[in-house]
Amino acid sequence: MSERGTPLKTAQSLDRAPSCQAITPPPKRGRWPAGRKGVFHGRKRASLLFSLLLAGAALALPAHAEPPARVMSLNVCTDQLAMALAAPGQLVSVSFLARDPDLSPLHREAERYPVNRGMAEDVFLARPDLVLTGTYTLHNTTQLLKRLGFRVEEFSFVQTLDTIPRDIRRMGALLGREGEAEAMAADFEAGLAEVEADSCEPRPTALAYEQNGVALGKGTLADTVLTAAGFRNLATEEGVEGMAPFPLELVVEKKPDIVIVPGGDGDAPSLGAFVPRHPALRALPATRIGAFVPRGSWSCGGPAVLEAVKALHALRREIAPCRKAP
């Protein structure tokens, strides 16, 4: 489950823009002090004007109403929950990453919504009642929007199978869609419990291996998915916490039963994308290598993660059938 950053230049520029009280008035004789000549012209005048407009807009923001009529999501993971739960016409914009099939299981649904780049200007123009974002998404933009009086709700970057039902219910409460959210969370919990009830020995080893040889270890969504599906996470057993480089030589030495690699190279493949497909891995006779999970299904903590759990559980039953009780 992985967020990708976007340039912060615009948001940071706004964050550093002077307030009305910080503007130095021009000298009475109509001349700027030495070294300040021309400061109030061109781009700086435009930047100052935009800052003043934003400051004035904060005074005119609509009161917090429930449920919000106009909701805007700036984060690919909040996009998934918002698209799944929002009432018709309630969601007015999603992040541009919502249309990326490698990151968004609802990428086709995202085509129906205008997209944003997570910038303060995007929010200012859309005038939403509620802004949804992640704790690591353009932090300067988030703080600026809060100072301007926008209602911003942040969802944690840390996601596991345990956090998904909570996040679904929280999103439902924010959108005024509690009934729909409760049904969705209950279905997720029931489906997960059914898979976990079928757990048995032996538990084969698995490695979620990303671009540039990065493995997903303890505390990640992938780690909890592998455990629920009946696998042992090789990265966790080797002491990896979170996302960290995992040497190719160690993969070859440990010979995991399966190596889960990204399902596609995207529109701009890189050399790093070929690390999980190295010939040394392909030479391991007993190791199965592939995507194995539906594309984008476990990039974010949402209902689609259950499809990843089920797919891996079926694979686990195939490669290591349960031992019969004596």
PERA-V701134 format. One record per residue. RES is the residue in one small letter. PHI is phi as a letter, one per 30 degrees, with the letter a starting at -180 (NA if undefined). NEAR is the number of other C-alpha atoms within 8 Angstrom. D_FIRST is the distance of its C-alpha to the first C-alpha in Angstrom with 1 decimal. Layout:
res=<RES & RES>
phi=<PHI & PHI>
near=<NEAR & NEAR>
d_first=<D_FIRST & D_FIRST>
This chain:
res=<m & s & e & r & g & t & p & l & k & t & a & q & s & l & d & r & a & p & s & c & q & a & i & t & p & p & p & k & r & g & r & w & p & a & g & r & k & g & v & f & h & g & r & k & r & a & s & l & l & f & s & l & l & l & a & g & a & a & l & a & l & p & a & h & a & e & p & p & a & r & v & m & s & l & n & v & c & t & d & q & l & a & m & a & l & a & a & p & g & q & l & v & s & v & s & f & l & a & r & d & p & d & l & s & p & l & h & r & e & a & e & r & y & p & v & n & r & g & m & a & e & d & v & f & l & a & r & p & d & l & v & l & t & g & t & y & t & l & h & n & t & t & q & l & l & k & r & l & g & f & r & v & e & e & f & s & f & v & q & t & l & d & t & i & p & r & d & i & r & r & m & g & a & l & l & g & r & e & g & e & a & e & a & m & a & a & d & f & e & a & g & l & a & e & v & e & a & d & s & c & e & p & r & p & t & a & l & a & y & e & q & n & g & v & a & l & g & k & g & t & l & a & d & t & v & l & t & a & a & g & f & r & n & l & a & t & e & e & g & v & e & g & m & a & p & f & p & l & e & l & v & v & e & k & k & p & d & i & v & i & v & p & g & g & d & g & d & a & p & s & l & g & a & f & v & p & r & h & p & a & l & r & a & l & p & a & t & r & i & g & a & f & v & p & r & g & s & w & s & c & g & g & p & a & v & l & e & a & v & k & a & l & h & a & l & r & r & e & i & a & p & c & r & k & a & p>
phi=<NA & b & d & c & d & b & e & c & e & d & d & d & d & d & d & c & d & d & d & d & d & d & d & d & d & d & e & d & d & i & b & d & d & e & i & c & d & i & d & d & c & i & d & d & d & d & d & d & d & d & d & d & d & d & d & d & d & d & d & c & d & d & d & d & c & b & d & d & d & b & c & b & c & c & b & d & d & d & e & d & d & d & d & d & c & d & d & e & i & d & c & c & a & b & d & d & d & d & c & d & d & d & c & b & d & c & d & d & d & d & d & d & c & d & c & b & c & i & c & d & d & e & d & e & d & d & h & d & d & b & c & c & a & c & d & c & c & h & e & d & d & e & d & d & d & d & d & d & j & d & d & b & c & c & c & d & d & d & b & b & d & d & d & d & e & d & d & d & d & d & d & d & d & d & c & i & b & d & d & d & d & d & d & d & d & d & d & d & d & d & d & d & d & d & d & d & d & c & d & a & c & d & c & d & c & b & b & d & c & c & e & i & i & d & c & c & c & e & i & c & d & d & d & d & d & d & d & d & d & j & c & c & d & d & d & d & d & c & i & d & c & i & c & a & e & b & e & e & d & d & d & d & d & d & h & d & d & b & b & c & c & e & d & b & c & i & d & b & d & b & d & d & d & c & d & d & c & d & e & d & d & d & d & d & d & c & c & c & b & l & d & i & c & e & e & i & d & b & d & b & d & b & e & d & d & d & d & d & d & d & d & d & d & d & d & d & d & d & d & b & e & d & d & d & d & d>
near=<11 & 6 & 6 & 4 & 6 & 6 & 5 & 8 & 6 & 8 & 12 & 10 & 8 & 10 & 9 & 6 & 9 & 9 & 8 & 6 & 5 & 6 & 7 & 4 & 4 & 7 & 8 & 5 & 4 & 6 & 8 & 10 & 7 & 5 & 5 & 7 & 8 & 6 & 6 & 6 & 7 & 6 & 6 & 9 & 9 & 8 & 10 & 10 & 8 & 8 & 12 & 10 & 8 & 10 & 9 & 8 & 9 & 10 & 7 & 6 & 8 & 5 & 5 & 7 & 6 & 7 & 7 & 13 & 7 & 12 & 14 & 13 & 15 & 16 & 14 & 16 & 11 & 13 & 13 & 14 & 11 & 11 & 11 & 6 & 12 & 11 & 7 & 5 & 7 & 10 & 15 & 12 & 11 & 17 & 14 & 10 & 9 & 15 & 11 & 9 & 11 & 11 & 15 & 17 & 11 & 11 & 11 & 7 & 8 & 11 & 8 & 6 & 10 & 8 & 8 & 11 & 9 & 12 & 11 & 10 & 6 & 10 & 12 & 8 & 6 & 7 & 7 & 11 & 14 & 12 & 14 & 14 & 13 & 13 & 9 & 6 & 12 & 12 & 8 & 10 & 13 & 10 & 8 & 11 & 12 & 10 & 7 & 10 & 9 & 12 & 10 & 11 & 8 & 8 & 10 & 7 & 7 & 6 & 13 & 13 & 10 & 7 & 9 & 13 & 12 & 9 & 9 & 14 & 12 & 8 & 13 & 15 & 10 & 10 & 12 & 9 & 13 & 10 & 7 & 9 & 14 & 11 & 8 & 10 & 14 & 9 & 8 & 11 & 9 & 8 & 9 & 11 & 8 & 8 & 13 & 10 & 6 & 6 & 9 & 8 & 6 & 8 & 10 & 11 & 11 & 14 & 13 & 11 & 13 & 12 & 11 & 11 & 13 & 11 & 14 & 18 & 16 & 11 & 10 & 15 & 12 & 12 & 13 & 11 & 13 & 14 & 10 & 13 & 14 & 13 & 12 & 11 & 13 & 10 & 14 & 12 & 8 & 6 & 8 & 13 & 11 & 9 & 10 & 10 & 8 & 10 & 7 & 7 & 6 & 8 & 11 & 10 & 6 & 6 & 9 & 12 & 10 & 11 & 13 & 12 & 12 & 10 & 8 & 5 & 9 & 6 & 4 & 5 & 7 & 7 & 7 & 8 & 12 & 10 & 10 & 12 & 9 & 8 & 6 & 7 & 11 & 9 & 6 & 9 & 5 & 6 & 11 & 7 & 9 & 10 & 10 & 8 & 10 & 9 & 10 & 11 & 14 & 12 & 10 & 15 & 15 & 10 & 9 & 10 & 12 & 10 & 10 & 13 & 14 & 10 & 11 & 12 & 12 & 8 & 9 & 14 & 9 & 7 & 6 & 9 & 8 & 8 & 7 & 4 & 3 & 2>
d_first=<0.0 & 4.1 & 7.4 & 10.6 & 13.9 & 17.1 & 20.6 & 22.0 & 25.6 & 26.7 & 25.1 & 26.5 & 29.8 & 30.1 & 29.2 & 32.1 & 34.5 & 37.7 & 38.5 & 41.9 & 43.5 & 42.5 & 44.3 & 47.5 & 50.3 & 52.4 & 55.8 & 58.8 & 60.6 & 57.8 & 56.6 & 53.4 & 53.7 & 53.8 & 50.6 & 49.1 & 50.9 & 48.8 & 45.8 & 45.9 & 45.8 & 43.3 & 39.6 & 40.1 & 42.1 & 39.4 & 36.7 & 39.0 & 39.8 & 36.1 & 35.6 & 38.7 & 37.5 & 34.2 & 36.2 & 38.5 & 35.8 & 34.5 & 37.8 & 37.5 & 34.1 & 34.3 & 34.4 & 31.4 & 32.1 & 30.5 & 28.9 & 28.0 & 29.3 & 27.1 & 23.4 & 21.2 & 17.4 & 16.3 & 12.5 & 10.3 & 8.8 & 12.4 & 13.5 & 12.2 & 14.1 & 17.0 & 17.6 & 17.6 & 20.1 & 22.1 & 25.8 & 27.3 & 27.9 & 26.0 & 22.9 & 24.4 & 21.5 & 17.8 & 16.0 & 16.7 & 13.0 & 13.4 & 15.6 & 13.3 & 12.9 & 10.2 & 7.9 & 10.0 & 11.5 & 14.3 & 15.1 & 18.7 & 19.3 & 18.2 & 21.2 & 23.4 & 22.4 & 23.4 & 20.6 & 20.5 & 19.5 & 18.9 & 22.4 & 25.1 & 27.4 & 25.2 & 25.3 & 29.0 & 29.9 & 28.0 & 29.5 & 27.0 & 27.9 & 24.3 & 21.4 & 17.9 & 15.4 & 12.8 & 14.3 & 13.3 & 14.2 & 17.7 & 19.2 & 22.7 & 22.4 & 21.4 & 24.4 & 26.7 & 26.0 & 26.6 & 29.9 & 30.9 & 30.7 & 27.7 & 26.0 & 22.4 & 19.9 & 16.8 & 13.8 & 12.2 & 9.3 & 9.4 & 8.0 & 9.4 & 11.4 & 14.2 & 12.9 & 12.2 & 16.0 & 16.9 & 14.7 & 16.2 & 19.6 & 19.3 & 18.4 & 21.3 & 23.6 & 22.9 & 23.6 & 26.6 & 25.1 & 25.2 & 26.7 & 24.1 & 21.3 & 23.1 & 23.6 & 19.9 & 18.9 & 21.8 & 21.0 & 17.4 & 19.1 & 21.9 & 19.8 & 17.9 & 21.2 & 22.8 & 20.5 & 20.8 & 24.5 & 24.8 & 23.6 & 26.1 & 27.1 & 26.6 & 23.0 & 22.0 & 19.8 & 16.5 & 14.4 & 10.9 & 12.3 & 10.8 & 13.1 & 15.9 & 15.6 & 12.7 & 11.8 & 9.2 & 11.8 & 13.1 & 11.4 & 7.8 & 6.4 & 7.2 & 10.4 & 11.5 & 10.9 & 13.0 & 15.5 & 16.0 & 16.5 & 19.2 & 17.9 & 18.3 & 15.5 & 17.6 & 15.6 & 16.1 & 19.7 & 20.3 & 19.4 & 16.0 & 14.3 & 10.9 & 10.2 & 13.7 & 15.9 & 17.3 & 20.7 & 21.5 & 24.7 & 23.2 & 21.3 & 24.7 & 26.4 & 24.3 & 24.1 & 21.2 & 21.8 & 18.7 & 16.4 & 13.3 & 13.0 & 11.3 & 13.3 & 14.9 & 16.1 & 15.9 & 19.0 & 19.3 & 18.8 & 19.3 & 20.9 & 17.8 & 16.4 & 19.4 & 18.9 & 17.0 & 19.9 & 22.6 & 26.0 & 26.1 & 23.2 & 24.9 & 28.0 & 26.8 & 28.8 & 27.1 & 23.4 & 21.7 & 19.2 & 17.1 & 14.0 & 15.1 & 12.4 & 12.9 & 11.5 & 8.4 & 8.6 & 5.5 & 3.1 & 4.6 & 7.1 & 10.1 & 12.9 & 11.6 & 9.6 & 13.2 & 13.9 & 11.6 & 13.4 & 16.7 & 16.3 & 15.7 & 18.4 & 20.8 & 20.2 & 20.9 & 24.1 & 25.1 & 25.0 & 26.1 & 28.2 & 29.0 & 32.1 & 35.0 & 36.5 & 39.9>
